[in-house]
Amino acid sequence: MKRFYLTTLFSAMFAAITVAQSPQLMNYQAVVRDQSGTPVANGTAVKLRFTILDGSSVGSPVFTETDAATANQFAQVSLQIGSISNLSVVNWGGGAKFLKVEVDVNNTGTFVNMGTTQLISVPYALYAANSASGPQGPAGANGSNGVTGPAGANGVTGPTGPAGTGGGSTGPTGPQGDTGPQGAPGANGTNGTNGTNGTNGTNGLPGATGPQGPQGPTGATGPNGSGGGATGATGPTGATGATGASATGPTGPAGITGATGSRGPTGPTGAQGANGATGATGAAGPTGSAGTNGVTGPTGPTGANGAPGAVGPAGPTGATGPTGLTGPTGNWNIVFITPVDIISTAGTTVWTTFNASSYIPTTAKCVILEGEAGISTPDTGVVDGYVWIRQSSATSQYLLMRGRSSGDNDNTATGGQGIYPCQNAQFDYIVTGAGFNETATVRLIGYIE
């Protein structure tokens, strides 16, 4: 039969029960492990069935509740007993009460009995909600004061008195320092390329040729020779007449100007030249000398105080909080340590002292213990097993865990956790009964100082 272990984190320190106006809830935490002691995986579904038995571990059930939870990354489940059924049905003043725990891992529908443990001290604080008053005890320390009621609204502020007169004149402003020289201008960027020229217009038609000037007159013919004699010698050729004037005709009118050619497309804008480097900052001019402070004028008279505003009504007195239980003297500090196994065998049937001073300070007031154990039983007979803790032989003993098997040749596991007093980092433990015939483990996990 598959077994699971519950390392129960249920103790007086974690019971959420108060004396006045009890919430009827008990906190319960446990670490779920499989039969090899390995914690279950994060997100594992776990159902826990709680039964409170009256009078003994086999008494009549007076309360039953089944709660569903999911294991976290530490295989821990946390829930509140009484969140589904009403714990007020339990008569806490009617004798001892025992808590039986059963677990169903992964919703198999089958619950495994994890054992029955007697409820020791703190859950009986539930009884205080409906029990008769006991004898008057000694006066406890004063409880803390109730919360102070809210402050009444402030009265209206009186009018402000007139401002005082006077005050010396302000001294003259000192001369301004010289302006530093301007930095050299940065170099100009390169010019963009020019656009292409438009095409030339066509030439005008040539003008008409002017008229030719008149021809000059022919020169006179020379006289003929006289008689019939021999022909006289040919007279000399007359001089050539002067050439007539040949004036040039006037210039014809100018041809019509041809139409203007269409404008060529604008060339692309040239890339912008890079900015020139910023000129160096001129040196700051010297700071002008501070002007002398003017003489402080006499202090004007203080204006009269305004009339005080009316006092606001007092807020209602807060309700007095319930008187807390008288706690132990001094501060308590809970410290968890690396777990240390005290016993990891079938245990010891005689009281044995464990010195934990190697793991906790000797000033510790309490130790935090946890344990788990298994029972393997024959076919017949009921088998019980117990693990008890005490501070010393002179103090009371407290139950860490108890297990019972009804003798059906089944395997049963139980576990428990609690906080127990110690002295000088020492405490006693004992395993009683024949039940824990398999491995029983008691582990030190922390302390309170």
Order of alpha helices (4+ residues) and beta strands (2+ residues): beta-beta-beta-beta-beta-beta-beta-beta-beta-beta-beta-beta-beta-beta-beta
